[in-house]
Amino acid sequence: MTKTAVLTFLTMMTAATAAQSACKQSQVDLRGDWGQARFTVEVADDPSERSQGLMNRESMARSAGMLFVYEFPQRVAFWMRNTLIPLDMIFLDETGTVQRIHENAIPLDETAIPGGDNIQYVLEINGGLSERFGIDEGSVLRHPAIGENAVWGCQDVN
C-alpha cells in the first residue's frame, strides 16, 4: 500500500468513527439556526415504555430527556397524567424534523396535547428549555433510530 493510500484509508476511518461516536442510542442532538443542543435520553420504543413515559418522576437533569419512537409516522397526542414535572414536547416527522413544539406542559393535566399528523418521534425535555435554547419548527434531530430517512444522519460528521 502506498503512503497516500494509507493516509486516505486512515482519514476515512477517522471520519467514520467520528460520525458513529456522534450518534449514540443514549443521546440526541438538535440543531437549527439557533445553534445546537445535546440531551442524554432514555428511549421509549415499545408500547409499554411509551405509555409509562416520564410518569412519577420528581425531577430530571437539565440535560436529560426521553425520546419516544414509533414504528411509523402517525397522529399522536400526549397527556401529563402522573407526570410531576413540566415538560416541553417536541414532535418530529420521519426525517427528524421538528413539526411542532408544546412548551411547558402542565404537570398532572390530563388534557390531550396533539402532536399532529405524520409524527414518528417525540422528544420530551424539561419545561422551558425549548424557548431557552431557541429550538423551533424546522430544527432537526439526530439519533440512530431515525435511520436512512434522517435529514441529519449519524453518518454526517457535522
N, C-alpha and C positions, 0 to 999 in steps of 0.2 A: 504494500500500500504506500502511495506517495504521501509526502508530508501534507500536501493540500487536501488529499482525500481524508486523511486522519483528522485534520482541523475541521473540515466540513462535517464529518461524522460527529465529532465532539460538540460542535456548535448546535447541530440538530438535536442531539441527545440532551444538551443543557436546556434548550428551548422547550422540548417535550416535557422534561422533568419540571421545569418552572410552571408550565401550564397545568400539569397534573397536580402539583403541590398547591396551586392557587385554588383548586377545586376539591373540597372535602365534603363528605357526607354531613359532617357536623358544623358546617358554616355556609352562610350565603353572603354574597357580595352584591351590593346595589350600586348603580351608577346612573348619573344623569348630568344635566347642565349644572347642577348644584355641586357636583363632586362625587365622592364615593364613600360608602359605609360598609362595614363588615359586622355581621352578627353571628354568634355561636348559636346553633339551633338544635332543637330536638325535631325529628322528622316524624310526622303522623301520616302514615301512608296506607293504613288499613282502616276499615270501618270502626273498629273498637278504639283505636288510637285517636281517630278523628272525633269520635263522639266524646271522648274524655277531654281532649284538648288541654287547656291550662286551668281546668277547674280546681278549686280548693287550694290554690297556691296563694300564700300570703305576700309573697314578694317575688321579684325576678331581677336578676342582674341587668344593669342598664344595657349591656352589650349582648343580651340573650334574646331569644325568641323561639317561636315554633313555626315550622313550615308544614302546611297541610298539602298533601299531594294526592290528586285524584287521578284515576286511570285514564280519563279522557275529559275534554272540555265539556262543561255543563253549567246549568244555572245553579248558583249556590246562595245560601243565606246562613248567617250565623246568629247566635244569641249569646248572652252573657250569664246564663243560668249557672249558679255555683262558681262563678268566676269572681274573685275577690279583688282584683287589681284592674285599673283602667288600661285598655289596650287600643292600639292603632291596628286596624285590619287593612292589609294591602292585598288587593285582589289582582291576580295576574293571569294572562292568557297562556296558551300552549307554547308561546315563544319566550315566556318570562318577562313580557312587557306589562308594566303596571297599567291597569284599566280603570281602577277606582281605588280610593282610599277613604276609609271611615275612621275619623280621628276620635280618640278619647271615648271609646265605647264605655258605657256606664256599668260599673260592677253590679252584678246580680239582676240586671234588667233582662227580662225575657222577651222584649220586643225584637222581632226579626230584623236583622241587618242584611239587606240584599247586597250581594256582590256583583250581580249582573249575570248576563249570559256568557257562555263560552269561557268560563273561568276554569283553570286547571290547577292553579296553585294559590294558596293564601298564606301570607306571612303575617304573623301576629308579633308585635313588639310593644314595648311599654308605651302607654298613652302619652302623646305629645312629642314623641321622637320624630315622627314624620315631618311635622312642622319645623321642629328644631333643626333637622338636617336639610330640609327643603325638598324631601322626596315628593315627587309629583307624578301625575299621569304621564306615561311615556318613558319614565325611568325603566331600567332593565335590571333583572336579577340573574345571577349566575349560580348554578348549583348542578351537581351531577344528575339529579332526577330529570332535569329538563331535556337532556339528550340532544339529538340532532336537530330538533326544531328551534334550539336556542338562538336568540339574536346575539347574545354574548355567551359563547360556549366555553366549556372547560379547556378546549384546545387553544383558545385565544389567550395570549400571554398578557395583554393589557385590557 
